[in-house]
Amino acid sequence: MAITSANQLELLQTAEAVAREKQIDPGLVVEAMEESLARAAKSRYGSEMDIRVSIDRRTGRATFTRVRTVVPDEELENYQAEMTVETAKQYMANPQIGDTYVEEVPPVEMGRIAAQSAKQVILQKVREAERDKQYEEFKDRVGTIINVAVKREEYGNIVVDLNPGEGVLRRNEKIGRELYRPGDRIRVYIKDVRREPRGPQIFLSRTAPEFMAELFKMEVPEIYEGIIEIKAVARDPGSRAKIGVISYDSGIDPVGACVGMRGSRVQAVVNELQGEKIDIIPWNEDMPTFLVNALQPAEVSKVVFDEDAERIEVVVPDEQLSLAIGRRGQNVRLASQLTGLNIDILTEEEESARRQKEFEERTQLFVDTLDLDEFFAQLLVSEGFTNLEEVAYVELDELTVIDGVDEDTAEELQARARDYIDAQNRKALDEARALGVEESLVEFDGLTPQMIQALAKDGVKTLEDFATCADWELAGGWTTVDGERVKDDGLLESFDVSLEEAQDLVMTARIQLGWVDPAELEPDADELAEDAAEGEEEATA
C-alpha cells in the first residue's frame, strides 16, 4: 500500500471509525498509525535511521522525515542518525551540539508484512488506550458502590461487565453461597484499582465492611449529609454485623435514624446482604462504655481497660457468658473488631476466684517478709497495700489509720520492710556483679538493683549496652503479625516501666556517654514562641 492522495483521507476516516468504536481519542489512533508507518519506513530505508512520520490531522497527508542529531566527535556511533559538527556544516549555517537536521524522504510502499506489522502496532496502541481509559474511569471510584451485570461464572468467581472491560468478584468476596445467573444485576463495592501490565485490575467485594457502610449511606440521608457518622463496622458476612454510629445533632437519634420507620432503612440493607443480622450501636468516645454497648444483648457487670496493651477485660454474670461470647465466639469477635481491642471475658465467679487468689498471694508476701501473723497481713492487703515498697515508704498516717496500728507499730512495720528491701537490693547487686555488670551501669540513676540484675541476665552489663537498647526492648509492647496482635516482653516490663520512662532512661544514658548533645534535644526560642502563640490562639478560640 502506497501513501498517495487517493487514500490520505482514508487514514483519518479509519482513525475516526476505530476511535468511535473503542470510545477513545482519535488522536491516539493517528499516533499509532504514525508509529506503524515509521516502522515500515525503517524496514525500507534501514533500521538505524531515525525515520519519523507525521499525519496532517486535517488533510490526512503523511510526511516522512529523516532526523539526524548533532553530537560530539567522540560520541558519534550511528552515522545514519547522528553527525558531527563538521559534517553538519554542510547542511546547517551554525550547528550546535544537540541540534537536529530534518529532511523529507519519499513515502514508502507497505508490503504485506509491513502492513501486518502496522496493524499489530495500531491494535496494541488501541488496547493500551482502552486500558488507560478504564483505569482513569475507575481509579476515582474506589470506595463506592456500582451496579453491574453478571456475565459468567468461572471456578466460583463471578465475572461482571464494567462497560468498558470486565471485573471479577472473587468467591471469597461473595456473601455466603450467593448464586448468580448471567444477566443478573448486582451491587458491588470497589475496594481497589491497580494499574498492571495486562490491564487495570479492579478489585470488587460484597463482604468488605465498607460495603455495608456505603449501603447505609445510600439508605440513610442523615449519613449522606454528614449529620450521622459511621465510626466503625464489623462483619461476619452473611451472618451478623455490628455498626457503631454517632449523631452530631442532639435532636437526631443515630440508631433510630439508621433503623428507619418500622425498620424500613435497615431492612433494605439486610435484604441486600442476604439476611445478615445487623446490630446498630451508639458510638461512645469512652471505650469501655462503647464496648458494653457493643456486647449487647449480653449484660456486663464490670470492665477493666488496659490502655497500653489495648486489651479490655469484661466481667459478666455467669448466666450471661454464653450470650456474651455468642455462637462460635461470634458476638465477642465482632465486638473486638468494632472496638479494635483484645477482649477477655470472665464470669463473676472466675473474677471473684482470681481476686481471692491475688488477696492470698499478697497476704502471704507480708507474712513471709514482715514476720506478721495472717490476720495482720490481711489487714494490710484490705487497706490496699500490694507490695513492700508501699509499706516502707508511705507516710506514717496511712498506716496508723488501720485498726490496731499505733505510731510505734507503724515505724516497726516500715523498718522491717526497709530492712528486707535493702537485703534484697544487696543480693540483687551481688548477683549482677557476679554476672559481670560494670559499675557504670550500677551507678546509673534510675535503675533499681533488681532492674540491673534483670538486664545482666540478658547480657546488658555496661552503660554502653544499655544506651543501645530500644525503648520497646525495655518496656515491651505489641506488634501485629499476620493480623494478630503479638506481645513483645520487655526486659524491665515486670517493673512497670512505661515506654516514655524507657525513652527517658535510654536518652539520659546516651547523653552521659556523649552520644547525644542535650542542646539538640531542647526546642529553640522560636519554637517555644510559636507553641506559646498557638496556645494563646486556642485559649482565645
VENRAVEN-V54707 format. One record per residue. N is the residue number from 1. D_FIRST is the distance of its C-alpha to the first C-alpha in Angstrom with 2 decimals. Layout:
n=(N N)
d_first=(D_FIRST D_FIRST)
This chain:
n=(1 2 3 4 5 6 7 8 9 10 11 12 13 14 15 16 17 18 19 20 21 22 23 24 25 26 27 28 29 30 31 32 33 34 35 36 37 38 39 40 41 42 43 44 45 46 47 48 49 50 51 52 53 54 55 56 57 58 59 60 61 62 63 64 65 66 67 68 69 70 71 72 73 74 75 76 77 78 79 80 81 82 83 84 85 86 87 88 89 90 91 92 93 94 95 96 97 98 99 100 101 102 103 104 105 106 107 108 109 110 111 112 113 114 115 116 117 118 119 120 121 122 123 124 125 126 127 128 129 130 131 132 133 134 135 136 137 138 139 140 141 142 143 144 145 146 147 148 149 150 151 152 153 154 155 156 157 158 159 160 161 162 163 164 165 166 167 168 169 170 171 172 173 174 175 176 177 178 179 180 181 182 183 184 185 186 187 188 189 190 191 192 193 194 195 196 197 198 199 200 201 202 203 204 205 206 207 208 209 210 211 212 213 214 215 216 217 218 219 220 221 222 223 224 225 226 227 228 229 230 231 232 233 234 235 236 237 238 239 240 241 242 243 244 245 246 247 248 249 250 251 252 253 254 255 256 257 258 259 260 261 262 263 264 265 266 267 268 269 270 271 272 273 274 275 276 277 278 279 280 281 282 283 284 285 286 287 288 289 290 291 292 293 294 295 296 297 298 299 300 301 302 303 304 305 306 307 308 309 310 311 312 313 314 315 316 317 318 319 320 321 322 323 324 325 326 327 328 329 330 331 332 333 334 335 336 337 338 339 340 341 342 343 344 345 346 347 348 349 350 351 352 353 354 355 356 357 358 359 360 361 362 363 364 365 366 367 368 369 370 371 372 373 374 375 376 377 378 379 380 381 382 383 384 385 386 387 388 389 390 391 392 393 394 395 396 397 398 399 400 401 402 403 404 405 406 407 408 409 410 411 412 413 414 415 416 417 418 419 420 421 422 423 424 425 426 427 428 429 430 431 432 433 434 435 436 437 438 439 440 441 442 443 444 445 446 447 448 449 450 451 452 453 454 455 456 457 458 459 460 461 462 463 464 465 466 467 468 469 470 471 472 473 474 475 476 477 478 479 480 481 482 483 484 485 486 487 488 489 490 491 492 493 494 495 496 497 498 499 500 501 502 503 504 505 506 507 508 509 510 511 512 513 514 515 516 517 518 519 520 521 522 523 524 525 526 527 528 529 530 531 532 533 534 535 536 537 538 539 540 541)
d_first=(0.00 3.80 6.59 8.81 12.06 11.06 9.36 11.43 14.19 12.21 11.94 15.72 16.41 14.79 16.79 19.88 19.69 19.48 22.20 24.34 24.18 25.06 27.38 26.11 25.35 21.98 22.11 21.92 18.64 17.19 18.69 17.05 13.56 14.73 15.97 12.95 10.83 14.01 14.17 10.84 12.20 15.53 14.45 13.30 16.31 18.82 19.92 23.07 21.50 21.65 18.21 18.00 15.63 17.23 15.93 18.46 20.04 21.02 18.31 15.17 14.43 13.02 15.29 14.98 18.52 20.54 23.85 26.99 30.24 33.74 35.92 39.46 39.89 41.11 38.13 35.43 33.46 29.76 29.52 25.78 26.26 29.98 32.43 36.16 38.00 38.94 35.38 34.29 36.96 34.80 32.29 34.50 37.99 39.69 37.52 38.83 38.13 35.36 33.74 30.00 28.29 24.88 22.81 19.45 16.88 13.93 10.52 8.38 5.25 4.70 6.42 8.32 10.96 9.30 7.68 11.25 12.89 11.37 12.65 15.95 16.38 16.03 18.39 20.78 21.00 21.64 24.33 25.93 26.06 27.68 30.19 31.07 31.60 33.85 35.80 36.37 37.50 40.01 41.32 43.65 44.86 46.62 50.20 49.54 49.65 46.74 46.66 44.07 43.38 43.88 40.88 42.36 44.80 43.98 46.99 49.15 46.59 45.39 41.69 41.43 38.74 38.40 35.66 33.35 33.67 36.65 39.96 42.57 46.30 47.80 50.85 53.13 52.11 53.19 56.75 58.86 57.43 55.24 53.30 50.30 48.34 44.68 44.64 47.78 47.66 49.32 50.11 49.06 49.71 46.95 48.58 45.82 42.11 40.54 37.13 36.00 32.86 32.25 32.72 35.80 38.90 41.11 44.65 46.57 50.28 53.12 55.81 55.56 58.69 56.51 55.26 58.85 59.35 56.31 57.57 60.92 59.24 57.60 60.93 63.37 62.83 65.30 63.10 60.00 62.07 63.43 67.05 67.07 65.28 64.46 65.77 65.18 63.83 64.57 63.26 63.84 60.86 61.93 65.61 67.07 66.22 68.12 67.00 68.89 68.85 70.57 71.26 71.34 73.34 76.91 77.05 74.27 74.87 71.67 72.52 73.46 70.34 68.12 70.14 70.03 72.21 73.46 70.88 67.93 65.74 66.29 66.04 62.52 61.52 63.48 61.71 58.27 59.46 60.69 64.36 64.55 68.00 67.93 70.85 70.61 72.70 73.86 72.67 75.33 74.96 77.97 76.37 79.49 79.86 76.20 76.59 79.65 77.59 74.67 76.98 78.13 79.55 81.54 84.47 84.72 88.10 87.11 84.09 84.06 81.02 80.13 77.67 76.98 76.00 74.27 76.44 78.66 81.61 82.53 85.90 86.20 89.15 89.43 88.62 85.46 83.84 81.77 80.63 79.60 77.63 76.09 74.73 73.20 73.64 71.23 73.34 74.10 70.57 69.07 71.78 70.91 67.20 68.12 70.46 68.70 72.06 73.43 76.20 79.30 81.36 85.07 87.77 90.91 92.82 90.43 90.51 94.30 94.55 92.35 94.41 97.57 96.21 95.37 98.87 100.50 98.46 99.41 103.02 103.18 101.68 104.55 107.12 106.02 105.48 108.17 110.89 111.20 112.30 109.73 111.04 110.80 107.29 106.22 107.58 105.31 102.22 103.14 103.31 99.68 100.22 97.48 98.05 100.63 99.09 99.68 103.34 103.87 102.50 102.96 105.64 109.04 109.32 106.32 108.43 111.76 110.48 110.45 113.62 116.10 114.44 116.54 115.74 117.30 115.38 112.10 112.75 113.53 110.30 108.27 110.13 109.42 105.72 105.37 107.24 104.94 101.79 103.10 103.82 100.34 98.81 100.82 99.82 96.11 96.26 98.14 95.49 92.69 94.36 94.86 91.10 90.58 90.06 90.60 92.86 89.96 88.74 92.29 93.09 89.86 90.84 89.32 89.46 92.34 93.83 92.28 88.83 89.31 90.38 87.26 85.01 86.81 86.29 82.53 82.61 82.76 85.78 85.29 84.46 81.24 80.31 81.02 79.00 75.86 76.11 73.75 75.44 74.13 75.53 78.96 78.83 76.46 73.78 71.17 67.61 65.02 63.76 61.35 62.39 66.12 68.52 70.27 73.49 73.75 77.44 78.65 81.31 83.50 82.42 85.75 87.50 85.61 83.73 81.01 77.58 78.69 81.91 79.99 77.69 80.78 82.50 79.55 78.91 82.63 82.58 79.60 81.38 84.57 82.64 81.01 77.49 77.02 78.26 80.09 79.16 75.48 76.34 78.24 76.36 76.74 78.59 75.44 74.31 77.80 77.88 74.53 75.76 78.99 77.20 74.95 78.08 79.79 76.80 76.74 80.51 80.29 77.54)
